[in-house]
Amino acid sequence: MTVLSPAIDRFEIDYAAARRSALRVNLVSTVVFALCFFATAWLGGFFDMTDVTLPDGDRVSMWKIWAGLPRLGEYLYKTLPELHRETLGADLAGWFWRWKVWLWLLLETILIAYMATLLGIVGAFLLSFPASRNLSPNRLVLNVTRRFLEIIRTVPDLVWALIFVFCFGVGPLAGVLAIGLHATGALGKLYSEANENADMRPLEGIKASGGTWFDQIRYGIVPQVVPNIISYTLLRFEINVRSSSIIGFVGAGGLGQEIRVAMSLQEYTDLSALFLIVFLTVIVIDMLSEKVRHRIIGLTGKGI
C-alpha cells in the first residue's frame, strides 16, 4: 500500500485536473453555442414582431414566427383537393387533370437527373484521386483539384442553371450541365474521402513490384472504394431527381416549370399533385437504389 500510494495520489490529482479541464471546455462550448444560436436567430428574424388582427378585430403584437405558422397551415389546407367517396374517380381525375403532361415532364426530370449523375460520376471519379492527400502526385495538384471541386459545389445548382440557360437557352441541356457540374463537386469530395480511408499496403506492394501510379490506383484503390462509390452515387442520383424538379423554375426543363406555373397562377391543388408525384418518385428511386446497392455490395463482398 505504501508503494502504490504516491501513484494513486498522482492519478487522483491528474484525474481531477482532467475533469476540471473537461468542465471548462463544456462550459465554454455551451456558452459559444448559445451565443451563436441567439445571434443566428436574431439575424434570421426569429425575434421580429408584427401586428396581427385577431378574429374579434383587436390588433396585437406578437412574434412574426408565431403569427406566420397559422398561415402555413392555411396554405397547406388550400393544396388539399376535395375527395368524396361517391365521386372518388372523378375527383382524382380532376386533381391529376394534366397527368399526361406531368408524366412526360417527370420522365424528362428523371432523364435529366440520370444524365447529370453520369457526368458527375465521370468528373468526380477522375478528380477524386488527385484530390486525395494520400494519392495526389504533389501538393500543387492536390490544392488546385480541391479548390476546383470546392468552387463548383459551392455555387448552387440553381445558379449554374441560370448561367447555362443564358449560354444554351431554355431546355434540359442547361439542367443536365448545371446538376452534373454540382454533382461533380459533391461526389468528388465524397470519393476523395473514401480514397483517403483506403488501406495503403496494397499500393506499396504494387509500387514495389514496378507498378505505375495508375496501376496503384487501378488495382490498389479502386477495388477497395467501389462499395462506397456505389452508395454515394445512388444517394446522389436521388438528390439529383429532386434538384431536377426544381431547376425548371429557371427554364432548365423538368417538372419545375409546371410547379412555377402552378405557383404563379395560385393553382394550389396542382401544386399538391406535383409534389405528390415527386414524393412518390423519390420513394420508388430510394427503394430501388437500396436494393441495387445491397445487391452490388453483396456481390463485391463475395469477390465477384
C-alpha positions as CSV (number, residue, x, y, z in Angstrom):
1,M,0.0,0.0,0.0
2,T,2.9,2.3,0.9
3,V,4.5,1.8,-2.6
4,L,1.2,2.3,-4.5
5,S,0.1,5.4,-2.5
6,P,2.1,8.0,-4.5
7,A,1.0,6.6,-7.8
8,I,-2.6,6.6,-6.7
9,D,-2.3,10.1,-5.4
10,R,-0.8,11.2,-8.7
11,F,-3.6,9.5,-10.6
12,E,-6.3,11.2,-8.5
13,I,-4.6,14.6,-9.0
14,D,-4.4,14.1,-12.7
15,Y,-8.0,12.8,-12.9
16,A,-9.3,15.9,-11.0
17,A,-7.3,18.2,-13.3
18,A,-8.7,16.4,-16.4
19,R,-12.2,16.7,-15.0
20,R,-11.8,20.4,-14.4
21,S,-10.4,20.9,-17.9
22,A,-13.3,19.0,-19.4
23,L,-15.8,21.0,-17.4
24,R,-14.2,24.3,-18.6
25,V,-14.3,23.1,-22.2
26,N,-18.0,22.0,-21.9
27,L,-18.9,25.4,-20.2
28,V,-17.1,27.4,-22.9
29,S,-18.6,25.3,-25.7
30,T,-22.1,25.7,-24.2
31,V,-21.7,29.5,-24.0
32,V,-20.4,29.8,-27.5
33,F,-23.2,27.6,-28.9
34,A,-25.8,29.6,-27.1
35,L,-24.3,32.9,-28.3
36,C,-24.2,31.6,-31.9
37,F,-27.8,30.3,-31.6
38,F,-29.2,33.6,-30.4
39,A,-27.2,35.6,-32.9
40,T,-28.4,33.4,-35.7
41,A,-32.0,33.6,-34.5
42,W,-31.8,37.4,-34.3
43,L,-30.3,37.7,-37.7
44,G,-32.8,35.3,-39.1
45,G,-35.7,37.3,-37.8
46,F,-37.0,34.9,-35.2
47,F,-37.4,37.7,-32.7
48,D,-39.1,40.2,-35.0
49,M,-42.5,41.5,-34.0
50,T,-45.5,42.1,-36.2
51,D,-49.1,43.4,-35.7
52,V,-51.9,40.8,-36.1
53,T,-55.6,41.3,-36.3
54,L,-57.5,38.9,-34.1
55,P,-60.9,37.4,-35.1
56,D,-62.6,39.9,-32.8
57,G,-61.0,42.9,-34.6
58,D,-58.3,43.7,-32.0
59,R,-54.8,44.5,-33.1
60,V,-52.0,42.9,-31.1
61,S,-48.2,42.5,-31.5
62,M,-46.6,39.1,-31.5
63,W,-43.6,37.3,-32.7
64,K,-43.6,37.0,-36.5
65,I,-42.9,33.3,-36.4
66,W,-46.0,32.6,-34.3
67,A,-48.1,34.9,-36.5
68,G,-47.0,33.1,-39.6
69,L,-47.4,29.5,-38.5
70,P,-51.2,29.6,-38.9
71,R,-50.8,30.9,-42.4
72,L,-48.6,27.9,-43.2
73,G,-51.4,25.6,-42.2
74,E,-53.8,27.7,-44.3
75,Y,-51.6,27.4,-47.3
76,L,-51.2,23.6,-46.9
77,Y,-55.0,23.3,-46.5
78,K,-55.5,25.1,-49.8
79,T,-53.4,22.5,-51.6
80,L,-55.6,19.6,-50.5
81,P,-58.2,18.6,-53.1
82,E,-61.8,17.8,-52.3
83,L,-62.2,14.0,-52.5
84,H,-65.5,12.2,-51.9
85,R,-66.1,8.5,-51.7
86,E,-69.1,8.7,-54.1
87,T,-67.1,10.6,-56.8
88,L,-63.6,9.5,-56.0
89,G,-62.7,8.6,-59.6
90,A,-63.9,11.9,-60.9
91,D,-62.2,13.8,-58.1
92,L,-58.9,12.1,-58.7
93,A,-59.2,12.8,-62.4
94,G,-59.8,16.4,-61.7
95,W,-56.9,16.5,-59.3
96,F,-54.5,15.0,-61.9
97,W,-56.1,16.6,-64.9
98,R,-52.8,17.2,-66.6
99,W,-51.4,13.8,-65.8
100,K,-50.2,13.1,-69.4
101,V,-48.1,16.3,-69.5
102,W,-46.9,15.7,-65.9
103,L,-45.8,12.2,-66.6
104,W,-43.8,13.3,-69.7
105,L,-42.2,16.0,-67.7
106,L,-41.5,13.5,-64.9
107,L,-39.7,11.3,-67.4
108,E,-37.7,14.3,-68.6
109,T,-36.9,15.1,-64.9
110,I,-35.6,11.6,-64.3
111,L,-33.5,11.6,-67.5
112,I,-32.0,14.9,-66.6
113,A,-31.0,13.5,-63.2
114,Y,-29.7,10.3,-64.8
115,M,-27.5,12.1,-67.4
116,A,-26.3,14.7,-64.8
117,T,-25.4,11.8,-62.4
118,L,-23.4,10.1,-65.2
119,L,-21.5,13.3,-65.8
120,G,-20.9,13.8,-62.1
121,I,-19.6,10.2,-61.7
122,V,-17.1,10.6,-64.5
123,G,-15.8,14.0,-63.4
124,A,-15.8,13.1,-59.7
125,F,-14.1,9.8,-60.2
126,L,-11.3,11.2,-62.3
127,L,-10.7,14.2,-60.0
128,S,-11.0,12.3,-56.7
129,F,-7.6,10.7,-57.0
130,P,-5.5,13.9,-57.4
131,A,-7.8,15.4,-54.7
132,S,-6.8,12.7,-52.1
133,R,-4.0,13.5,-49.8
134,N,-2.6,10.0,-49.9
135,L,-2.7,9.7,-53.7
136,S,-2.1,13.1,-55.2
137,P,1.2,13.3,-57.2
138,N,2.2,16.6,-55.5
139,R,0.8,19.4,-53.3
140,L,0.1,21.8,-56.2
141,V,-2.1,19.2,-57.9
142,L,-3.9,18.5,-54.6
143,N,-4.6,22.1,-53.9
144,V,-5.8,23.0,-57.4
145,T,-8.1,20.0,-57.7
146,R,-9.6,20.5,-54.2
147,R,-10.2,24.2,-54.8
148,F,-11.9,23.4,-58.2
149,L,-14.2,20.9,-56.5
150,E,-15.0,23.4,-53.8
151,I,-15.9,26.1,-56.2
152,I,-18.2,24.0,-58.4
153,R,-20.1,22.5,-55.4
154,T,-20.3,25.9,-53.5
155,V,-22.2,27.5,-56.3
156,P,-25.8,26.2,-56.1
157,D,-27.1,24.2,-59.0
158,L,-29.9,26.7,-59.5
159,V,-27.3,29.4,-60.1
160,W,-25.4,27.1,-62.5
161,A,-28.8,26.5,-64.3
162,L,-29.3,30.3,-64.7
163,I,-25.8,30.6,-66.2
164,F,-26.3,27.7,-68.6
165,V,-29.8,28.9,-69.6
166,F,-28.1,32.2,-70.6
167,C,-25.5,30.2,-72.6
168,F,-27.5,27.5,-74.2
169,G,-31.1,28.7,-73.9
170,V,-34.1,27.2,-72.2
171,G,-34.3,23.4,-72.1
172,P,-33.0,20.2,-70.5
173,L,-29.4,20.7,-71.6
174,A,-29.0,23.6,-69.1
175,G,-30.4,21.4,-66.3
176,V,-28.1,18.5,-67.2
177,L,-25.0,20.6,-67.2
178,A,-25.9,22.5,-64.0
179,I,-26.7,19.4,-61.9
180,G,-23.8,17.5,-63.4
181,L,-21.3,20.2,-62.5
182,H,-22.6,20.5,-59.0
183,A,-22.7,16.7,-58.6
184,T,-19.1,16.5,-59.7
185,G,-18.0,18.8,-56.9
186,A,-20.1,17.0,-54.3
187,L,-19.2,13.4,-55.4
188,G,-15.6,14.4,-55.8
189,K,-15.3,15.2,-52.1
190,L,-17.0,12.0,-51.1
191,Y,-14.9,9.9,-53.4
192,S,-11.7,11.5,-52.3
193,E,-12.5,10.9,-48.6
194,A,-13.2,7.2,-49.4
195,N,-9.8,7.1,-51.1
196,E,-8.1,8.6,-48.1
197,N,-9.6,5.9,-45.9
198,A,-8.3,3.1,-48.1
199,D,-5.6,0.7,-47.0
200,M,-2.3,1.8,-48.5
201,R,-0.5,-1.5,-48.1
202,P,-1.7,-2.9,-51.5
203,L,-0.3,0.2,-53.2
204,E,3.1,-0.3,-51.6
205,G,3.1,-3.9,-52.9
206,I,2.2,-2.8,-56.4
207,K,4.8,0.0,-56.3
208,A,7.5,-2.4,-55.1
209,S,6.8,-4.7,-58.0
210,G,7.3,-1.9,-60.5
211,G,3.7,-0.7,-60.9
212,T,3.0,2.9,-62.1
213,W,0.8,5.4,-60.3
214,F,-2.1,4.4,-62.5
215,D,-1.5,0.7,-61.7
216,Q,-1.6,1.5,-58.0
217,I,-4.9,3.4,-58.4
218,R,-6.5,0.7,-60.6
219,Y,-5.5,-2.4,-58.6
220,G,-4.9,-1.0,-55.2
221,I,-7.5,1.7,-54.5
222,V,-10.5,1.2,-56.9
223,P,-11.4,-2.3,-55.6
224,Q,-11.5,-1.0,-52.1
225,V,-13.6,2.0,-52.7
226,V,-16.2,0.6,-55.2
227,P,-18.8,-0.1,-52.5
228,N,-18.6,3.4,-51.1
229,I,-18.7,4.9,-54.6
230,I,-21.8,2.9,-55.4
231,S,-23.5,4.0,-52.2
232,Y,-22.6,7.7,-52.7
233,T,-23.6,7.6,-56.4
234,L,-27.1,6.2,-55.8
235,L,-27.7,8.7,-53.0
236,R,-26.6,11.5,-55.3
237,F,-29.0,10.2,-58.0
238,E,-31.9,10.5,-55.6
239,I,-30.8,14.1,-54.7
240,N,-30.4,14.9,-58.4
241,V,-34.0,13.9,-59.1
242,R,-35.2,16.4,-56.5
243,S,-32.9,19.0,-57.9
244,S,-34.0,18.5,-61.5
245,S,-37.6,19.0,-60.4
246,I,-36.7,22.4,-59.0
247,I,-34.3,23.9,-61.6
248,G,-37.2,24.1,-64.1
249,F,-38.1,27.3,-62.3
250,V,-35.4,29.0,-64.4
251,G,-36.3,27.2,-67.6
252,A,-33.9,24.2,-67.3
253,G,-36.6,21.6,-68.1
254,G,-38.5,19.1,-66.0
255,L,-41.4,19.4,-63.6
256,G,-40.1,22.6,-62.2
257,Q,-41.7,24.7,-64.9
258,E,-45.1,23.2,-64.1
259,I,-44.5,24.0,-60.4
260,R,-43.6,27.6,-61.2
261,V,-46.7,28.0,-63.4
262,A,-48.9,26.5,-60.7
263,M,-47.5,28.8,-58.0
264,S,-47.8,31.9,-60.2
265,L,-51.4,31.1,-61.0
266,Q,-52.2,30.0,-57.4
267,E,-53.4,26.6,-58.6
268,Y,-52.9,25.1,-55.2
269,T,-54.3,21.6,-56.0
270,D,-52.0,21.3,-58.9
271,L,-49.1,22.0,-56.5
272,S,-50.1,19.2,-54.2
273,A,-50.5,16.8,-57.2
274,L,-47.0,17.7,-58.5
275,F,-45.5,17.4,-55.0
276,L,-47.1,14.0,-54.6
277,I,-45.7,12.9,-57.9
278,V,-42.2,14.0,-57.0
279,F,-42.6,12.4,-53.5
280,L,-43.7,9.0,-54.8
281,T,-40.9,9.1,-57.5
282,V,-38.2,9.7,-54.8
283,I,-39.6,6.9,-52.7
284,V,-39.5,4.4,-55.6
285,I,-36.0,5.5,-56.6
286,D,-34.8,5.2,-52.9
287,M,-36.2,1.7,-52.7
288,L,-34.7,0.6,-56.0
289,S,-31.4,2.2,-55.1
290,E,-31.3,0.4,-51.8
291,K,-31.9,-3.0,-53.4
292,V,-29.3,-2.3,-56.1
293,R,-26.7,-1.1,-53.6
294,H,-27.2,-4.1,-51.3
295,R,-27.0,-6.4,-54.3
296,I,-23.8,-5.0,-55.7
297,I,-22.2,-4.7,-52.3
298,G,-23.1,-8.3,-51.6
299,L,-21.6,-9.4,-54.9
300,T,-18.5,-7.3,-54.2
301,G,-18.1,-9.0,-50.8
302,K,-18.1,-12.4,-52.5
303,G,-15.2,-11.4,-54.6
304,I,-17.2,-11.2,-57.8
